[in-house]
Amino acid sequence: MQYLLSVIHDSAEFGTAEEMAAIDVFNERLQAEGHWVFAGGLGTTDTATVVDNRGSAALVTDGPFVETKEYLVGFWIIEAPDLDVALALAADGSKACHRKIEVRPFL
């Protein structure tokens, strides 16, 4: 089963050199253990654009889709046999990047 591990943070600052090194080690572990599918960091919220084409014309607005104190700064997509394994990996990822992790299964 695949899971999305969303990295949540309350600052626009990128990870420190130590955090980035710990993330690299965690990424290598995910790959070595066969959990790795894909991962990526995201630009800051001031680089976001929202497109809403539910009406008669597309509405394009600058900025994140919601104003909040915390926002998505990166993610991992992993393979795990069950939620318990995904949660354990999320705990290790949270420790590595020093940020909160939300875990959600793909449908």
Protein Blocks (a to p, Z undefined) as FASTA:
>chain_A
ZZddddddfbfbdcdfklmmmmmmmmmmmmmnopafbdcddddfklgccddfkbmbdcdd
edjfbdcfbdcfbdcddddfbfklmmmmmmmmmmmnopacdddddZZ
